[in-house]
Amino acid sequence: MYDDQPGKLIAFHGAKTALELLDLIRHRYQMFANDIDTLNGILVGYSMAREEFGWYDFAGEFRRFLMEKYSLPEDYPFSWATIIKEQVVNCEYQIPVFFECLDAHRKLEIQLLGEATLTQDQRYFDFKRMLRYTSVDYPNLPLKPPHVLKAVKIPGVKVHAFFYDEKGSKYYEQAFSDFEHILAWGEQCFDVPEGQWVVHCQE
């Protein structure tokens, strides 16, 4: 599998643990696991094939984290995947929420590189752009333009753009090669000039 750098392989076979595999999937999760059931299937499959993978033990810890986060009763009978699905009805947004919860559980120190708050005109700019390239029968999501974009560096992964709605909740993410790539993409897709970004730190 390839990431966003031409010719560079994403070596899934090199993952020694479930968390290493998840970090690799995150580079291009839209291609490999675009909903929580698919992601769960990949993790279970790898765990069955490799006893040392360690997903089942971690999944139990992660489930307990989610139960506390969402204030679920102690006798709640369902899996971590079901908890995510109950919190996120739209399957296209389940994986970003999963990764947000996983980051919190792992206590990852995600570095904020910059952020931009979109105007109504910029959000409409994206909406019009999406309409030009979206099939009515097979729409590409996210159809909902973000209110805020944040460029972040994720340890062990790469630079991502996080999408936030009007309530400040993250609902989508996308991988990029570097912060400069995000700046160019933001101007092309949302008409956000580089000067509109509040830069917090450089990579």
C-alpha positions in Angstrom: 0.0 0.0 0.0 1.1 3.6 -0.7 0.9 6.8 1.3 0.7 10.3 -0.1 4.4 10.3 -1.1 4.7 8.7 -4.6 6.5 5.4 -4.5 6.6 5.1 -0.7 5.0 1.9 0.6 3.0 1.6 3.8 4.4 -1.6 5.2 1.5 -3.1 7.1 3.4 -6.4 7.5 6.0 -4.6 9.6 3.5 -3.7 12.3 4.4 -5.7 15.4 1.5 -4.5 17.6 -2.1 -3.4 17.1 -1.2 0.2 17.8 1.6 0.2 15.2 -0.9 -1.2 12.7 -3.5 1.5 13.6 -0.8 4.2 13.2 -0.2 2.9 9.7 -3.8 2.6 8.8 -4.3 6.2 9.9 -2.1 7.5 7.1 -4.9 6.7 4.7 -7.8 5.2 6.7 -10.3 6.4 4.0 -8.8 3.7 1.7 -8.4 0.9 4.2 -11.1 1.2 6.8 -13.7 3.8 6.2 -16.1 2.6 9.0 -15.7 1.1 12.4 -16.9 -2.4 11.4 -14.2 -2.7 8.7 -11.5 -1.5 11.1 -12.6 -4.0 13.8 -12.5 -6.7 11.2 -8.9 -5.8 10.3 -7.8 -5.8 13.9 -9.5 -9.1 14.7 -8.0 -10.7 11.6 -4.5 -9.6 12.4 -5.0 -10.8 16.0 -6.1 -14.2 14.9 -3.1 -14.5 12.6 -0.5 -13.3 15.1 -0.9 -14.2 18.7 1.6 -11.5 19.8 -0.4 -8.8 18.3 -2.1 -7.9 21.6 -5.2 -6.3 20.4 -7.7 -8.2 22.6 -6.1 -7.1 25.8 -5.8 -3.5 24.7 -9.4 -3.6 23.3 -10.6 -4.4 26.8 -8.8 -1.4 28.3 -10.0 0.8 25.5 -13.6 -0.3 26.1 -13.4 0.5 29.8 -12.0 4.0 28.8 -15.0 4.5 26.5 -17.5 3.4 29.1 -16.1 6.0 31.5 -15.9 8.7 28.9 -19.5 8.3 27.8 -20.8 7.5 31.3 -22.1 4.0 30.5 -23.4 1.7 33.2 -21.1 -1.1 34.5 -23.4 -3.8 33.1 -23.2 -2.3 29.5 -22.9 -5.5 27.4 -21.5 -4.3 24.1 -18.0 -3.9 22.5 -15.9 -0.8 22.0 -16.9 -0.8 18.4 -20.6 -0.6 19.3 -19.9 2.2 21.7 -18.4 4.2 18.9 -21.3 3.4 16.6 -23.8 4.5 19.2 -22.0 7.9 19.6 -21.5 8.5 15.8 -24.5 7.6 13.6 -22.8 8.6 10.4 -20.4 5.8 9.6 -18.1 8.1 7.6 -17.3 10.0 10.8 -16.8 7.0 13.0 -13.1 6.4 12.4 -12.0 10.0 13.2 -13.9 9.9 16.5 -12.3 6.5 17.2 -8.9 7.9 16.7 -9.7 10.9 18.8 -10.7 8.6 21.7 -7.7 6.4 21.1 -5.4 9.4 21.3 -6.9 10.4 24.6 -6.6 6.9 25.9 -2.9 6.6 24.8 -2.3 10.1 26.2 -0.6 11.2 22.9 0.9 14.6 22.9 -0.5 15.9 19.6 1.3 19.1 18.5 -0.9 21.9 17.2 0.8 23.5 14.2 -1.9 26.0 13.2 -5.6 26.6 13.0 -8.1 28.6 10.8 -11.7 29.6 11.5 -13.7 29.5 8.3 -16.1 32.3 7.3 -19.6 31.5 6.0 -18.4 32.4 2.5 -15.4 30.0 2.8 -17.7 27.2 4.0 -20.0 27.9 1.1 -17.0 27.9 -1.3 -16.2 24.3 -0.1 -19.9 23.3 -0.5 -20.0 24.5 -4.1 -16.7 22.7 -4.8 -18.0 19.5 -3.4 -21.2 19.7 -5.4 -19.2 19.8 -8.6 -17.4 16.5 -7.9 -20.0 14.6 -5.9 -22.2 11.8 -7.3 -25.7 11.9 -6.0 -25.7 8.1 -5.7 -22.2 7.7 -4.3 -21.3 10.9 -2.4 -17.8 11.6 -1.1 -17.8 12.8 2.5 -17.4 15.0 4.4 -20.2 16.9 2.8 -20.4 19.2 5.8 -17.8 22.0 5.6 -15.8 22.5 8.8 -16.1 25.6 11.0 -12.5 25.2 12.1 -9.5 23.5 10.6 -6.6 22.5 12.8 -3.2 21.3 11.5 -1.6 18.9 13.9 1.5 16.6 14.1 0.6 13.2 15.4 3.4 11.2 17.1 4.3 8.2 15.0 2.0 9.2 12.2 2.3 12.5 10.3 0.7 15.8 9.8 -3.1 15.8 9.7 -5.9 18.3 9.2 -8.7 17.9 11.8 -12.2 19.1 10.9 -14.3 20.7 13.7 -18.0 21.5 13.6 -19.8 24.5 15.1 -19.9 22.9 18.5 -16.1 22.4 18.5 -16.4 18.6 18.0 -13.9 16.8 15.7 -15.7 14.8 13.0 -13.1 14.2 10.3 -9.4 14.1 9.6 -7.1 14.0 6.6 -3.4 13.2 6.2 -0.8 15.4 4.5 2.9 15.3 3.9 3.6 18.5 5.9 2.1 21.8 7.1 2.9 23.6 3.8 0.8 21.0 2.0 -2.1 21.8 4.4 -1.8 25.5 3.7 -1.9 25.0 -0.1 -4.9 22.5 0.2 -6.8 25.0 2.5 -6.5 27.7 -0.1 -7.5 25.5 -3.0 -10.5 23.8 -1.2 -11.8 26.4 1.2 -10.3 29.7 -0.2 -8.4 30.1 3.1 -5.3 32.3 2.4 -2.1 31.4 4.3 -2.3 34.6 6.3 -5.6 33.5 7.8 -4.0 30.6 9.7 -3.0 31.2 13.3 0.4 29.5 13.4 1.2 27.9 16.8 4.5 26.2 16.0 6.5 24.9 13.1 7.2 21.2 12.4 
